[in-house]
């Protein structure tokens, strides 16, 4: 299993046990801004996805691994949405809608990872996590389009084939 290289760094804000790691993002949200040339958690999730999806177990070595698990499942769900899309324009519509739809957080019905993150202690913490997850989903969706489709707009079968895989032998059901 490939783990996140973001160790439990000091000074990183957490919400519900989820670290709010910096992102190379232009999207508005609570995530701190990362340097453009530096690898962020979204880069790691996309890079490690095709390897990690083969594993049935994932030992969590730090808080960043929880976010990596969340993003791995989100990428899998996104690839399932992209399966039927023949062009990058169709895929863009499908996946960007998935990124901005209502994001559930721990304690709400429909949150698929009970036990992965703790329950929010306040309304502010709940909204902070919701906003961060929304931002990171939007960023992941945008970057995933770049690898799931070739520059000419045709699907990349070496990525879309992984839509059929189950990470940790769990299949998330689309709403």
N, C-alpha and C positions, 0 to 999 in steps of 0.2 A: 504494500500500500504506500502511495506517495502522500506524505504529510505536508502541511503548510510550513513554509520556512519562516513564517511570522510567529516567532516565539512570544511568550507572554511579555510583551514589551511594556515597560513602565510608561506611564503617561497616556496610554490608550484608554479612551472612554469606553465603558461597557453599558449595555442596556439588556437586561434579562440574561446576563451571562454571555451575550454576544458582543465580541469586540467590534467597535466602530473603526475599522481599519481605513487608512487613507486610500483614495481611489484616483486614478488618472481619468477624471471625469469632467465634462463640461456641464453635466446635468446638475440642476439645482437640488440640493439636499444637505443633510447634516454631516456627510462624510468629509473628513479633512482632505485637502488636496495633496496628492502625491506628485513627485517629480515626474515629468513625462518620460524620461528614459529609464525609470525604475520599474521593476516588476511589482504589480499589486496583486491582491487576492483574486481578482477576476482573471488576470493572466494565468495565475496558478491553476485556477479551477478549469479553465479551458485547456491548458497544457496537460494537466493530469487526468482529465476526464476519461480519455480513451483507455488509459491504463487502469485507473481506479474502478471503472465500471465492471471489471471482471471479478472483483473481490466480493465475497459474501460477508466479510467482517471488516470492521474499521475501528482500530483502537484509537481513541481520542488522546492525543498527547498534549493538547493545549487548547485554549479557547478558539484560536484561529481554525483548528480542525473542525469545530462545530460549524463555522461559517462555510468551510470547504465542503462539508457534507451537504449543507443546505443548497449551495450553488451547484453541486454535482446533480442533485435531484432536479433542480430547476433547469439545468442544461438538458437533462434527459427529457423532461416534460416539453421543453422548447423544441427539441429534435422531433418529438412525436407530432407536434403541431406543424413542423416543416415538411414532414414526410410526403404529404400530398401536394405540396406547392412546387410547381414546375419551373418557376422563374424567381429570381431574387426579389422582384417587385411584389409578387404574391406572398413570398415568405416574409418580406418586410412587414406587410400589413398584419399577417397572422401573429408574428412573434412580438412585434411592438405593442399590439393590443394585450398580449399575455403579460408583458412587463408592467403595464400600467393598471391592470385590473385590480380590484380590491385585494390588498395584501392582508392575510390573516396573521395574527401573532399568537404567542402562547396564551392559553386560557380561553381563546375563542374557538367556537366549533369550526371545524374544517382545517385547523392547523395540524399538519401531518406529522410533526415531530415532537410529540409529547415526551417530556423527559430530556430532550436535547437542550432546550433553553428553559430558564426559570420563569416563573410568572412575574409580570410587572408589579412593582411595589407602589407605583403611582400612575396617574393618567399621563403625566409628562413623560415618564419612562416608556409607557406604552406607545405614545405618539412618536417619540424619538426612534424607537425600534421600527415602527411601521414605516416612517419616512426613510430610514436607512435601508430597510429591505426593499422598499419601492425603488430607491435610487440605484441600489446594486443590481436589482433585476433589470431595470432599464439599461444600465451600462452593459450587463452581461448579454442581453438581447442584441444590442447593437454590435458588439464585438463578435458574437457568435455568427451573425450573418456573414461576416467577413471570412469565416472559415467554412461555413456550411455551403457557400456558393462560390463558384469560381469567378474571376473578374469579368468573364463574358456573360454572367447571369445564370449559368446552368448549375444544377445541384452538384455538390461534391459527394459522390456515392461513398467515399471513404469516411465521411462524417455521418451522413444520414443513415448509414447501415447500423450505427450504434443506437438508433432510436428503439430498436427491438430489445436491447439489453436491459437488464434490471440490476441496479446498483444495490448491493447488500440483499439481493433476492427480494426486493420490495418494488412494487409497481405503484406509482402514484396515480390516482384517478383524477382525470381532468374534470373540472366542475361543469 
